[in-house]
Amino acid sequence: MNEAVVLAGIMAPIIGMVIELIKRTKIDNQWMPHLSVLAGIIVGLVFALATGAGLFLYGLAGMISGAAASGLYDLIANTKGGK
């Protein structure tokens, strides 16, 4: 689990850049937190395939970094209809 947290710290800036690119499109902002988590999982799986590491661990790290990049609070607030 500690490895997932370290990987999430490494991947978070990459996910942040991907999300900034997505924000410049006409996608509704309410979907950004969900897209951030999804992009994190995808980037994590790409990292896993590139390094030959475990898919679950890297997918988990990607999910954590995607949530961190968007802000976990935004994800919860948008899901519950807040803001």
MOPAC internal coordinates of N, CA, C and O (Angstrom, degrees):
PM7 1SCF
backbone

  N    0.0000 0     0.00 0     0.00 0    0    0    0
  C    1.4539 1     0.00 0     0.00 0    1    0    0
  C    1.5188 1   111.35 1     0.00 0    2    1    0
  O    1.2310 1   120.03 1   143.34 1    3    2    1
  N    1.3340 1   117.54 1   -36.66 1    3    2    1
  C    1.4552 1   120.38 1   178.61 1    5    3    2
  C    1.5184 1   111.07 1   -61.47 1    6    5    3
  O    1.2310 1   120.84 1   144.84 1    7    6    5
  N    1.3356 1   115.99 1   -35.16 1    7    6    5
  C    1.4563 1   120.00 1   178.83 1    9    7    6
  C    1.5280 1   110.32 1   -64.16 1   10    9    7
  O    1.2310 1   120.14 1   143.12 1   11   10    9
  N    1.3149 1   117.35 1   -36.88 1   11   10    9
  C    1.4657 1   121.08 1   178.85 1   13   11   10
  C    1.5208 1   110.83 1   -64.22 1   14   13   11
  O    1.2310 1   120.22 1   141.51 1   15   14   13
  N    1.3170 1   117.18 1   -38.49 1   15   14   13
  C    1.4620 1   120.77 1   179.87 1   17   15   14
  C    1.5300 1   110.28 1   -67.60 1   18   17   15
  O    1.2310 1   120.07 1   138.27 1   19   18   17
  N    1.3255 1   117.46 1   -41.73 1   19   18   17
  C    1.4625 1   121.11 1   177.93 1   21   19   18
  C    1.5304 1   109.88 1   -64.09 1   22   21   19
  O    1.2310 1   120.39 1   135.14 1   23   22   21
  N    1.3254 1   116.86 1   -44.86 1   23   22   21
  C    1.4619 1   120.60 1   178.45 1   25   23   22
  C    1.5264 1   111.30 1   -62.21 1   26   25   23
  O    1.2310 1   120.51 1   142.21 1   27   26   25
  N    1.3164 1   116.62 1   -37.79 1   27   26   25
  C    1.4605 1   120.41 1   178.58 1   29   27   26
  C    1.5269 1   110.43 1   -62.59 1   30   29   27
  O    1.2310 1   120.46 1   140.79 1   31   30   29
  N    1.3104 1   116.74 1   -39.21 1   31   30   29
  C    1.4678 1   120.48 1   177.41 1   33   31   30
  C    1.5161 1   112.65 1   -64.64 1   34   33   31
  O    1.2310 1   120.76 1   146.68 1   35   34   33
  N    1.3110 1   116.15 1   -33.32 1   35   34   33
  C    1.4618 1   120.65 1   178.46 1   37   35   34
  C    1.5283 1   110.58 1   -75.56 1   38   37   35
  O    1.2310 1   120.40 1   141.28 1   39   38   37
  N    1.3310 1   116.84 1   -38.72 1   39   38   37
  C    1.4576 1   120.87 1  -176.06 1   41   39   38
  C    1.5240 1   113.99 1   -81.72 1   42   41   39
  O    1.2310 1   119.36 1   157.96 1   43   42   41
  N    1.3138 1   118.83 1   -22.04 1   43   42   41
  C    1.4667 1   121.53 1  -174.89 1   45   43   42
  C    1.5277 1   113.46 1   -55.50 1   46   45   43
  O    1.2310 1   118.70 1   135.40 1   47   46   45
  N    1.3349 1   120.09 1   -44.60 1   47   46   45
  C    1.4714 1   118.54 1   178.22 1   49   47   46
  C    1.5288 1   112.76 1   -63.96 1   50   49   47
  O    1.2310 1   120.52 1   145.36 1   51   50   49
  N    1.3243 1   116.62 1   -34.64 1   51   50   49
  C    1.4655 1   119.99 1   178.61 1   53   51   50
  C    1.5271 1   109.64 1   -66.21 1   54   53   51
  O    1.2310 1   120.80 1   135.57 1   55   54   53
  N    1.3241 1   116.08 1   -44.43 1   55   54   53
  C    1.4656 1   120.58 1   178.46 1   57   55   54
  C    1.5217 1   109.77 1   -62.96 1   58   57   55
  O    1.2310 1   120.42 1   139.20 1   59   58   57
  N    1.3171 1   116.81 1   -40.80 1   59   58   57
  C    1.4697 1   120.86 1   178.00 1   61   59   58
  C    1.5176 1   111.97 1   -58.12 1   62   61   59
  O    1.2310 1   120.57 1   138.46 1   63   62   61
  N    1.3400 1   116.52 1   -41.54 1   63   62   61
  C    1.4638 1   120.02 1   178.50 1   65   63   62
  C    1.5265 1   111.16 1   -66.38 1   66   65   63
  O    1.2310 1   120.63 1   138.58 1   67   66   65
  N    1.3263 1   116.41 1   -41.42 1   67   66   65
  C    1.4697 1   120.07 1   178.97 1   69   67   66
  C    1.5273 1   110.18 1   -62.33 1   70   69   67
  O    1.2310 1   120.30 1   137.52 1   71   70   69
  N    1.3163 1   117.04 1   -42.48 1   71   70   69
  C    1.4644 1   121.13 1  -178.71 1   73   71   70
  C    1.5276 1   110.62 1   -67.81 1   74   73   71
  O    1.2310 1   119.99 1   142.67 1   75   74   73
  N    1.3155 1   117.63 1   -37.33 1   75   74   73
  C    1.4665 1   119.81 1   176.31 1   77   75   74
  C    1.5227 1   110.90 1   -61.34 1   78   77   75
  O    1.2310 1   120.19 1   141.94 1   79   78   77
  N    1.3186 1   117.24 1   -38.06 1   79   78   77
  C    1.4644 1   120.53 1   176.48 1   81   79   78
  C    1.5241 1   110.90 1   -66.25 1   82   81   79
  O    1.2310 1   120.44 1   139.61 1   83   82   81
  N    1.3268 1   116.77 1   -40.39 1   83   82   81
  C    1.4608 1   120.43 1   179.32 1   85   83   82
  C    1.5302 1   110.84 1   -67.45 1   86   85   83
  O    1.2310 1   120.14 1   143.99 1   87   86   85
  N    1.3358 1   117.34 1   -36.01 1   87   86   85
  C    1.4621 1   120.92 1  -179.56 1   89   87   86
  C    1.5256 1   111.90 1   -61.83 1   90   89   87
  O    1.2310 1   120.13 1   154.35 1   91   90   89
  N    1.3117 1   117.36 1   -25.65 1   91   90   89
  C    1.4580 1   120.84 1  -178.57 1   93   91   90
  C    1.5266 1   112.80 1   -78.04 1   94   93   91
  O    1.2310 1   120.35 1   175.17 1   95   94   93
  N    1.3200 1   116.93 1    -4.83 1   95   94   93
  C    1.4630 1   120.88 1   175.40 1   97   95   94
  C    1.5220 1   108.59 1   -88.34 1   98   97   95
  O    1.2310 1   120.36 1     4.11 1   99   98   97
  N    1.3124 1   116.92 1  -175.89 1   99   98   97
  C    1.4629 1   120.82 1  -177.76 1  101   99   98
  C    1.5222 1   112.85 1   -94.63 1  102  101   99
  O    1.2310 1   120.56 1  -158.47 1  103  102  101
  N    1.3300 1   116.54 1    21.53 1  103  102  101
  C    1.4664 1   120.19 1   178.05 1  105  103  102
  C    1.5248 1   109.04 1   -72.26 1  106  105  103
  O    1.2310 1   120.68 1   -42.56 1  107  106  105
  N    1.3224 1   116.31 1   137.44 1  107  106  105
  C    1.4601 1   122.46 1   179.55 1  109  107  106
  C    1.5301 1   109.77 1   -59.94 1  110  109  107
  O    1.2310 1   120.51 1   -45.95 1  111  110  109
  N    1.3224 1   116.63 1   134.05 1  111  110  109
  C    1.4693 1   121.38 1  -176.21 1  113  111  110
  C    1.5189 1   113.79 1   -63.57 1  114  113  111
  O    1.2310 1   119.46 1   160.71 1  115  114  113
  N    1.3237 1   118.63 1   -19.29 1  115  114  113
  C    1.4624 1   118.85 1   179.90 1  117  115  114
  C    1.5238 1   111.26 1   -66.26 1  118  117  115
  O    1.2310 1   119.86 1   160.72 1  119  118  117
  N    1.3368 1   117.88 1   -19.28 1  119  118  117
  C    1.4620 1   121.46 1  -179.53 1  121  119  118
  C    1.5215 1   112.63 1   -91.38 1  122  121  119
  O    1.2310 1   119.53 1   172.86 1  123  122  121
  N    1.3190 1   118.51 1    -7.14 1  123  122  121
  C    1.4646 1   121.20 1  -175.48 1  125  123  122
  C    1.5315 1   114.00 1   -59.56 1  126  125  123
  O    1.2310 1   118.75 1   135.54 1  127  126  125
  N    1.3250 1   119.99 1   -44.46 1  127  126  125
  C    1.4656 1   118.16 1   178.87 1  129  127  126
  C    1.5252 1   112.70 1   -61.64 1  130  129  127
  O    1.2310 1   120.59 1   140.57 1  131  130  129
  N    1.3186 1   116.48 1   -39.43 1  131  130  129
  C    1.4624 1   120.53 1   179.38 1  133  131  130
  C    1.5232 1   110.51 1   -67.87 1  134  133  131
  O    1.2310 1   120.78 1   138.20 1  135  134  133
  N    1.3290 1   116.12 1   -41.80 1  135  134  133
  C    1.4605 1   120.19 1   177.68 1  137  135  134
  C    1.5223 1   111.37 1   -65.45 1  138  137  135
  O    1.2310 1   120.69 1   146.91 1  139  138  137
  N    1.3204 1   116.29 1   -33.09 1  139  138  137
  C    1.4593 1   120.42 1   178.56 1  141  139  138
  C    1.5221 1   111.20 1   -65.45 1  142  141  139
  O    1.2310 1   120.47 1   135.71 1  143  142  141
  N    1.3100 1   116.71 1   -44.29 1  143  142  141
  C    1.4678 1   120.59 1   178.27 1  145  143  142
  C    1.5298 1   109.75 1   -65.68 1  146  145  143
  O    1.2310 1   120.24 1   137.27 1  147  146  145
  N    1.3243 1   117.15 1   -42.73 1  147  146  145
  C    1.4610 1   120.98 1   178.50 1  149  147  146
  C    1.5268 1   111.25 1   -63.38 1  150  149  147
  O    1.2310 1   120.36 1   136.22 1  151  150  149
  N    1.3352 1   116.91 1   -43.78 1  151  150  149
  C    1.4654 1   120.36 1   177.30 1  153  151  150
  C    1.5204 1   110.47 1   -62.63 1  154  153  151
  O    1.2310 1   120.18 1   142.53 1  155  154  153
  N    1.3245 1   117.27 1   -37.47 1  155  154  153
  C    1.4537 1   120.88 1   177.65 1  157  155  154
  C    1.5173 1   112.32 1   -62.44 1  158  157  155
  O    1.2310 1   120.96 1   136.30 1  159  158  157
  N    1.3129 1   115.77 1   -43.70 1  159  158  157
  C    1.4693 1   119.50 1   178.51 1  161  159  158
  C    1.5258 1   110.15 1   -63.87 1  162  161  159
  O    1.2310 1   120.45 1   136.68 1  163  162  161
  N    1.3202 1   116.74 1   -43.32 1  163  162  161
  C    1.4681 1   120.16 1   179.94 1  165  163  162
  C    1.5258 1   111.00 1   -63.01 1  166  165  163
  O    1.2310 1   120.30 1   133.78 1  167  166  165
  N    1.3272 1   117.03 1   -46.22 1  167  166  165
  C    1.4703 1   119.98 1   178.83 1  169  167  166
  C    1.5289 1   110.39 1   -63.03 1  170  169  167
  O    1.2310 1   120.30 1   140.32 1  171  170  169
  N    1.3223 1   117.03 1   -39.68 1  171  170  169
  C    1.4616 1   120.53 1   177.32 1  173  171  170
  C    1.5163 1   112.10 1   -61.25 1  174  173  171
  O    1.2310 1   120.49 1   137.18 1  175  174  173
  N    1.3215 1   116.68 1   -42.82 1  175  174  173
  C    1.4619 1   120.17 1   179.02 1  177  175  174
  C    1.5274 1   111.68 1   -67.91 1  178  177  175
  O    1.2310 1   120.43 1   143.79 1  179  178  177
  N    1.3273 1   116.78 1   -36.21 1  179  178  177
  C    1.4748 1   120.03 1   175.81 1  181  179  178
  C    1.5191 1   110.02 1   -64.07 1  182  181  179
  O    1.2310 1   120.25 1   136.96 1  183  182  181
  N    1.3437 1   117.13 1   -43.04 1  183  182  181
  C    1.4667 1   120.86 1   176.05 1  185  183  182
  C    1.5268 1   110.19 1   -58.52 1  186  185  183
  O    1.2310 1   120.57 1   136.34 1  187  186  185
  N    1.3333 1   116.52 1   -43.66 1  187  186  185
  C    1.4725 1   120.90 1  -178.53 1  189  187  186
  C    1.5211 1   110.80 1   -63.43 1  190  189  187
  O    1.2310 1   120.28 1   135.84 1  191  190  189
  N    1.3095 1   117.06 1   -44.16 1  191  190  189
  C    1.4646 1   120.08 1   179.97 1  193  191  190
  C    1.5261 1   111.45 1   -67.35 1  194  193  191
  O    1.2310 1   120.38 1   145.35 1  195  194  193
  N    1.3263 1   116.87 1   -34.65 1  195  194  193
  C    1.4680 1   120.48 1  -179.78 1  197  195  194
  C    1.5226 1   112.15 1   -71.76 1  198  197  195
  O    1.2310 1   120.39 1   148.36 1  199  198  197
  N    1.3183 1   116.85 1   -31.64 1  199  198  197
  C    1.4680 1   119.88 1  -176.55 1  201  199  198
  C    1.5211 1   113.10 1  -102.43 1  202  201  199
  O    1.2310 1   120.37 1   170.63 1  203  202  201
  N    1.3254 1   116.90 1    -9.37 1  203  202  201
  C    1.4601 1   120.10 1  -178.48 1  205  203  202
  C    1.5130 1   113.34 1    75.35 1  206  205  203
  O    1.2310 1   120.49 1  -158.28 1  207  206  205
  N    1.3185 1   116.68 1    21.72 1  207  206  205
  C    1.4695 1   121.57 1  -179.04 1  209  207  206
  C    1.5277 1   109.93 1   -90.69 1  210  209  207
  O    1.2310 1   121.17 1    -0.23 1  211  210  209
  N    1.3171 1   115.36 1   179.77 1  211  210  209
  C    1.4577 1   121.62 1  -178.44 1  213  211  210
  C    1.5177 1   112.48 1   -68.22 1  214  213  211
  O    1.2310 1   120.79 1   -50.10 1  215  214  213
  N    1.3229 1   116.09 1   129.90 1  215  214  213
  C    1.4619 1   121.03 1  -178.95 1  217  215  214
  C    1.5265 1   112.10 1   -64.43 1  218  217  215
  O    1.2310 1   120.60 1   139.48 1  219  218  217
  N    1.3366 1   116.47 1   -40.52 1  219  218  217
  C    1.4649 1   119.12 1  -177.46 1  221  219  218
  C    1.5279 1   111.44 1   -62.76 1  222  221  219
  O    1.2310 1   120.59 1   132.50 1  223  222  221
  N    1.3236 1   116.47 1   -47.50 1  223  222  221
  C    1.4623 1   120.48 1  -177.18 1  225  223  222
  C    1.5243 1   111.09 1   -63.21 1  226  225  223
  O    1.2310 1   120.29 1   135.02 1  227  226  225
  N    1.2964 1   117.06 1   -44.98 1  227  226  225
  C    1.4594 1   119.96 1  -179.41 1  229  227  226
  C    1.5227 1   111.69 1   -72.02 1  230  229  227
  O    1.2310 1   120.26 1   145.41 1  231  230  229
  N    1.3364 1   117.10 1   -34.59 1  231  230  229
  C    1.4592 1   119.74 1   174.55 1  233  231  230
  C    1.5193 1   111.38 1   -64.11 1  234  233  231
  O    1.2310 1   120.80 1   139.34 1  235  234  233
  N    1.3260 1   116.07 1   -40.66 1  235  234  233
  C    1.4640 1   121.03 1   176.43 1  237  235  234
  C    1.5243 1   111.02 1   -63.75 1  238  237  235
  O    1.2310 1   120.50 1   136.27 1  239  238  237
  N    1.3300 1   116.65 1   -43.73 1  239  238  237
  C    1.4656 1   120.66 1   177.87 1  241  239  238
  C    1.5220 1   110.57 1   -62.42 1  242  241  239
  O    1.2310 1   120.33 1   141.46 1  243  242  241
  N    1.3225 1   116.97 1   -38.54 1  243  242  241
  C    1.4568 1   120.31 1   177.23 1  245  243  242
  C    1.5120 1   112.20 1   -65.70 1  246  245  243
  O    1.2310 1   120.56 1   140.57 1  247  246  245
  N    1.3272 1   116.54 1   -39.43 1  247  246  245
  C    1.4559 1   120.40 1   177.69 1  249  247  246
  C    1.5279 1   110.62 1   -63.81 1  250  249  247
  O    1.2310 1   120.47 1   137.38 1  251  250  249
  N    1.3219 1   116.70 1   -42.62 1  251  250  249
  C    1.4649 1   120.94 1   178.71 1  253  251  250
  C    1.5225 1   110.57 1   -63.60 1  254  253  251
  O    1.2310 1   120.47 1   135.76 1  255  254  253
  N    1.3358 1   116.71 1   -44.24 1  255  254  253
  C    1.4638 1   119.49 1  -178.45 1  257  255  254
  C    1.5213 1   111.46 1   -69.86 1  258  257  255
  O    1.2310 1   120.11 1   146.12 1  259  258  257
  N    1.3303 1   117.40 1   -33.88 1  259  258  257
  C    1.4616 1   119.70 1   175.66 1  261  259  258
  C    1.5112 1   111.64 1   -65.26 1  262  261  259
  O    1.2310 1   120.77 1   138.67 1  263  262  261
  N    1.3294 1   116.13 1   -41.33 1  263  262  261
  C    1.4673 1   119.87 1   177.10 1  265  263  262
  C    1.5226 1   110.81 1   -65.35 1  266  265  263
  O    1.2310 1   120.68 1   141.28 1  267  266  265
  N    1.3202 1   116.30 1   -38.72 1  267  266  265
  C    1.4642 1   119.78 1   179.03 1  269  267  266
  C    1.5225 1   111.07 1   -68.72 1  270  269  267
  O    1.2310 1   120.31 1   142.26 1  271  270  269
  N    1.3254 1   117.01 1   -37.74 1  271  270  269
  C    1.4587 1   120.52 1  -178.08 1  273  271  270
  C    1.5201 1   111.80 1   -66.67 1  274  273  271
  O    1.2310 1   120.11 1   145.19 1  275  274  273
  N    1.3147 1   117.39 1   -34.81 1  275  274  273
  C    1.4660 1   119.92 1  -178.25 1  277  275  274
  C    1.5174 1   111.99 1   -92.69 1  278  277  275
  O    1.2310 1   120.79 1   157.20 1  279  278  277
  N    1.2697 1   116.10 1   -22.80 1  279  278  277
  C    1.4544 1   120.50 1  -174.53 1  281  279  278
  C    1.5112 1   108.60 1    95.06 1  282  281  279
  O    1.2310 1   120.58 1   -68.70 1  283  282  281
  N    1.2936 1   116.49 1   111.30 1  283  282  281
  C    1.4584 1   121.11 1  -177.54 1  285  283  282
  C    1.5246 1   110.70 1   -59.61 1  286  285  283
  O    1.2310 1   120.33 1   148.31 1  287  286  285
  N    1.3096 1   116.98 1   -31.69 1  287  286  285
  C    1.4670 1   120.21 1   178.80 1  289  287  286
  C    1.5253 1   110.39 1   -62.18 1  290  289  287
  O    1.2310 1   119.78 1   137.30 1  291  290  289
  N    1.3261 1   118.03 1   -42.70 1  291  290  289
  C    1.4615 1   121.01 1   179.37 1  293  291  290
  C    1.5176 1   110.92 1   -61.08 1  294  293  291
  O    1.2310 1   120.13 1   140.76 1  295  294  293
  N    1.3176 1   117.36 1   -39.24 1  295  294  293
  C    1.4544 1   121.02 1   179.33 1  297  295  294
  C    1.5199 1   110.88 1   -61.72 1  298  297  295
  O    1.2310 1   120.65 1   133.62 1  299  298  297
  N    1.3092 1   116.36 1   -46.38 1  299  298  297
  C    1.4616 1   120.65 1  -178.91 1  301  299  298
  C    1.5248 1   110.53 1   -68.63 1  302  301  299
  O    1.2310 1   120.12 1   137.62 1  303  302  301
  N    1.3383 1   117.38 1   -42.38 1  303  302  301
  C    1.4604 1   120.91 1  -178.46 1  305  303  302
  C    1.5239 1   110.99 1   -64.03 1  306  305  303
  O    1.2310 1   119.85 1   136.97 1  307  306  305
  N    1.3195 1   117.89 1   -43.03 1  307  306  305
  C    1.4610 1   120.50 1  -179.71 1  309  307  306
  C    1.5208 1   112.20 1   -70.45 1  310  309  307
  O    1.2310 1   120.09 1   147.21 1  311  310  309
  N    1.3188 1   117.44 1   -32.79 1  311  310  309
  C    1.4604 1   120.72 1   178.79 1  313  311  310
  C    1.5306 1   110.59 1   -67.89 1  314  313  311
  O    1.2310 1   120.81 1   140.48 1  315  314  313
  N    1.3244 1   116.05 1   -39.52 1  315  314  313
  C    1.4645 1   120.14 1  -179.63 1  317  315  314
  C    1.5212 1   112.87 1   -84.65 1  318  317  315
  O    1.2310 1   120.33 1   180.00 1  319  318  317
  N    1.3313 1   116.98 1     0.00 1  319  318  317
  C    1.4692 1   119.88 1   178.13 1  321  319  318
  C    1.5095 1   113.47 1    84.64 1  322  321  319
  O    1.2310 1   120.35 1  -161.67 1  323  322  321
  N    1.3138 1   116.94 1    18.33 1  323  322  321
  C    1.4554 1   120.88 1   179.57 1  325  323  322
  C    1.5128 1   112.38 1   -76.94 1  326  325  323
  O    1.2310 1   120.71 1     5.42 1  327  326  325
  N    1.2963 1   116.25 1  -174.58 1  327  326  325
  C    1.4740 1   126.02 1  -179.13 1  329  327  326
  C    1.4804 1   110.04 1    70.54 1  330  329  327
  O    1.2310 1   120.10 1   180.00 1  331  330  329

